[in-house]
Amino acid sequence: MSPAEFIELLLPAAQTCHRDTGIPASFTLAQAALESSWGARAPGFNLFGVKPGPAWKGATVLVDTHEFIKGVRTPMKCAFRAYSSWLHCIQDHADFFRQNPRYRKCFVEQTGEGWARAAAAAGYATDPTYADKLIAIMRGRNLARYDALPSKVPA
């Protein structure tokens, strides 16, 4: 799928998450694009490569992947969380940020770029250029335009 198709597919879920949690849609979209290679690697609707962990009670999917063991890239099958939809995945990812105190400073940020820098500073990824990669995706696809949420119409 093309990047434009990927964005169109995930935009409703990313904006719903933004309205519900304050996590900018641009950040969610950029992170999903980077982590899943624009949806090419998202088995079980898992955009972020989240493994199940002991507390996970939901479905899982086995995926051919690799881990580095004593510095050697080793192929293996690993279990990953499986979701029922893109929205379920994005909501679970938002819950990860909301429940983990080390990401508290992210919620002070109002922009996707601010979120990218704050998440990286809090240790989200070991890649020292992680925030720069997310910001490049945001700027390259003009994702900030999706952060302007429509006002709620008074009843």
C-alpha positions as CSV (number, residue, x, y, z in Angstrom):
1,M,0.0,0.0,0.0
2,S,1.2,3.5,-0.7
3,P,1.9,6.0,2.1
4,A,-1.2,8.0,1.1
5,E,-3.4,4.9,1.3
6,F,-1.8,4.0,4.7
7,I,-2.5,7.5,6.1
8,E,-6.1,7.4,4.7
9,L,-6.7,4.0,6.3
10,L,-5.3,5.0,9.8
11,L,-6.4,8.6,9.9
12,P,-9.8,8.0,11.6
13,A,-8.3,5.8,14.3
14,A,-5.4,8.3,14.9
15,Q,-7.8,11.2,15.1
16,T,-10.1,9.4,17.5
17,C,-7.1,8.6,19.7
18,H,-6.0,12.2,19.5
19,R,-9.5,13.4,20.7
20,D,-9.6,10.8,23.5
21,T,-6.0,11.1,24.8
22,G,-4.3,14.2,23.5
23,I,-1.7,12.2,21.6
24,P,-1.4,14.1,18.2
25,A,-2.6,12.2,15.2
26,S,0.6,13.2,13.4
27,F,2.8,11.5,16.0
28,T,0.7,8.3,15.9
29,L,0.7,8.2,12.1
30,A,4.4,8.8,11.8
31,Q,5.2,6.2,14.4
32,A,2.9,3.7,12.8
33,A,4.5,4.3,9.4
34,L,8.1,4.0,10.8
35,E,7.4,0.9,12.9
36,S,5.4,-1.0,10.4
37,S,7.1,0.1,7.1
38,W,3.9,1.9,6.0
39,G,1.8,-1.1,7.0
40,A,3.9,-3.7,5.2
41,R,4.8,-5.3,8.6
42,A,1.6,-5.2,10.7
43,P,0.5,-8.8,11.3
44,G,-2.6,-9.0,13.5
45,F,-3.2,-5.2,13.1
46,N,0.0,-4.7,15.2
47,L,1.5,-1.5,13.9
48,F,4.1,-1.0,16.7
49,G,5.7,-4.5,17.1
50,V,4.3,-4.9,20.6
51,K,5.0,-8.2,22.2
52,P,2.4,-9.7,24.5
53,G,4.2,-9.7,27.9
54,P,2.8,-11.5,30.9
55,A,-0.1,-9.2,31.6
56,W,-1.5,-9.5,28.0
57,K,-4.7,-11.5,27.9
58,G,-5.6,-10.9,24.3
59,A,-4.8,-12.8,21.1
60,T,-1.3,-13.2,19.7
61,V,0.2,-13.9,16.3
62,L,3.6,-15.7,15.6
63,V,5.9,-13.8,13.3
64,D,9.2,-14.7,11.7
65,T,11.6,-12.1,13.0
66,H,15.1,-11.9,14.5
67,E,16.7,-11.0,17.8
68,F,20.3,-10.1,18.6
69,I,21.7,-12.7,20.9
70,K,25.2,-11.9,22.1
71,G,25.6,-9.6,19.2
72,V,24.6,-12.2,16.6
73,R,21.4,-11.6,14.5
74,T,19.4,-14.8,15.1
75,P,16.2,-15.7,13.2
76,M,13.3,-16.9,15.3
77,K,9.5,-16.9,15.6
78,C,8.2,-14.5,18.2
79,A,4.7,-13.9,19.5
80,F,3.3,-10.4,19.1
81,R,0.0,-8.9,20.3
82,A,-2.9,-9.3,17.8
83,Y,-5.7,-6.7,17.6
84,S,-9.2,-6.7,16.2
85,S,-8.7,-3.4,14.3
86,W,-6.3,-0.5,13.7
87,L,-8.2,1.5,16.3
88,H,-7.8,-1.2,18.9
89,C,-4.0,-1.2,18.2
90,I,-3.7,2.5,18.4
91,Q,-5.8,2.7,21.6
92,D,-3.5,0.0,23.2
93,H,-0.5,2.0,22.2
94,A,-1.9,5.2,23.7
95,D,-2.6,3.3,26.9
96,F,1.1,2.3,27.0
97,F,2.0,6.0,27.0
98,R,-0.7,6.9,29.5
99,Q,0.2,4.2,32.0
100,N,3.9,4.5,31.9
101,P,5.1,7.4,34.1
102,R,8.3,8.0,32.2
103,Y,6.2,9.4,29.3
104,R,4.4,11.9,31.5
105,K,6.3,14.8,29.9
106,C,5.0,13.9,26.5
107,F,1.5,14.9,27.5
108,V,2.7,18.5,28.0
109,E,3.5,18.6,24.3
110,Q,0.9,19.9,21.9
111,T,2.5,19.0,18.6
112,G,3.5,15.7,16.9
113,E,7.1,17.0,16.7
114,G,7.1,17.8,20.4
115,W,5.8,14.3,21.1
116,A,8.5,12.8,19.0
117,R,11.3,14.6,20.9
118,A,9.7,13.9,24.3
119,A,9.1,10.2,23.6
120,A,12.7,9.8,22.4
121,A,14.1,11.7,25.4
122,A,12.1,9.4,27.7
123,G,13.8,6.4,26.1
124,Y,11.1,5.1,23.7
125,A,13.7,3.8,21.2
126,T,17.4,3.0,21.4
127,D,17.9,4.6,17.9
128,P,19.5,8.1,18.7
129,T,17.9,9.5,15.5
130,Y,14.4,8.1,16.3
131,A,12.8,11.5,16.8
132,D,14.4,12.9,13.6
133,K,13.0,10.0,11.6
134,L,9.5,10.6,13.0
135,I,9.8,14.3,12.3
136,A,11.0,13.7,8.8
137,I,7.9,11.5,8.1
138,M,5.6,14.2,9.7
139,R,7.1,17.0,7.6
140,G,7.4,14.9,4.4
141,R,3.7,14.0,4.5
142,N,2.5,17.2,6.1
143,L,0.9,15.2,8.9
144,A,0.5,18.2,11.2
145,R,-2.5,19.1,9.2
146,Y,-4.3,16.2,10.8
147,D,-3.8,17.5,14.3
148,A,-6.4,20.2,13.9
149,L,-9.5,18.5,15.4
150,P,-12.9,19.8,14.6
151,S,-14.6,21.6,17.4
152,K,-17.4,19.9,19.2
153,V,-20.7,21.3,18.2
154,P,-22.8,22.4,21.2
155,A,-25.9,20.3,21.7
